[in-house]
Amino acid sequence: MEEPAAPETARHERADSAANHERILAAARDVFARRGLDAEIKEIADRAGVGVGTLYRHFDSRDGLLRALILQTHDDLLQRLRAAADTQDAADALRAVIHAATDVYRQFGALTEVALAGRLDHLRPDGHEELTAAFTGLLRRGVADGTFRADLDIPMMIAALESVFTSGKVVRLVAERGYAGAAAAISDFFLHACLAASADPGRARST
């Protein structure tokens, strides 16, 4: 009968496993962004510095790896949205959220067109409501403190912003202006639409 690992050994094994997990996800993000669904598991494993067997001990399939990558992206975006809403004024927070959402396109690279075509929908995690709720809270705070218009139609604002990011329009903007330029243009447009008349008009423009 195999004896259990000593506590110190067990801690090292857990740390190594966690490090491998993160390296695999980082490698997968890079390889999928460059190759899309043509990415090979062996290339991901090689880039992470692990064997294919180790990769499959962490992720049972290509879809499992993609699902984990999408979940990590979702959680990161939610954290960034909440952090912006909690620490920045409403206008700056809205700009930060739009830049974070645009950055998802950069991270996905060649997977972007695949995602926009709906071919990853079966891998998307639950939790869209969390993003919507956090964004709704940000907009309501902006209305309450006078940063945004008192008559701002929040559901319409959310629907319009979602449509920009799910319709593929961002891809065209990025092609013309780069990621930072696209994020700035989208931010300027939506801030111009929702800032209160008493707000500094300069805040609606990127500097």
QUIDANOR-V709884 format. One record per residue. N is the residue number from 1. PSI is psi in whole degrees, 0 to 359 (NA if undefined). Layout:
BEGIN
n: <N,N>
psi: <PSI,PSI>
END
This chain:
BEGIN
n: <1,2,3,4,5,6,7,8,9,10,11,12,13,14,15,16,17,18,19,20,21,22,23,24,25,26,27,28,29,30,31,32,33,34,35,36,37,38,39,40,41,42,43,44,45,46,47,48,49,50,51,52,53,54,55,56,57,58,59,60,61,62,63,64,65,66,67,68,69,70,71,72,73,74,75,76,77,78,79,80,81,82,83,84,85,86,87,88,89,90,91,92,93,94,95,96,97,98,99,100,101,102,103,104,105,106,107,108,109,110,111,112,113,114,115,116,117,118,119,120,121,122,123,124,125,126,127,128,129,130,131,132,133,134,135,136,137,138,139,140,141,142,143,144,145,146,147,148,149,150,151,152,153,154,155,156,157,158,159,160,161,162,163,164,165,166,167,168,169,170,171,172,173,174,175,176,177,178,179,180,181,182,183,184,185,186,187,188,189,190,191,192,193,194,195,196,197,198,199,200,201,202,203,204,205,206,207>
psi: <129,131,145,149,146,152,317,319,317,321,317,319,319,319,318,319,317,320,318,318,312,322,321,316,318,319,319,319,316,313,316,324,326,324,353,215,355,357,138,139,321,321,320,314,316,316,327,348,29,167,161,322,319,318,315,343,334,323,120,348,172,316,323,322,316,319,317,323,318,320,317,318,316,313,321,316,319,318,317,322,313,320,317,317,328,336,348,158,163,318,315,323,318,317,318,320,316,320,321,318,321,326,335,322,319,317,323,332,240,344,347,310,323,315,317,332,358,8,355,6,325,349,353,136,160,159,5,327,328,317,315,318,318,319,321,317,320,313,320,320,319,323,316,324,5,3,318,159,142,332,19,127,94,314,322,320,314,317,319,317,319,320,325,318,346,355,347,357,326,325,316,318,319,320,326,325,355,169,313,319,320,315,320,317,318,317,312,316,310,326,321,324,330,348,143,154,331,350,155,117,336,339,342,359,141,146,NA>
END
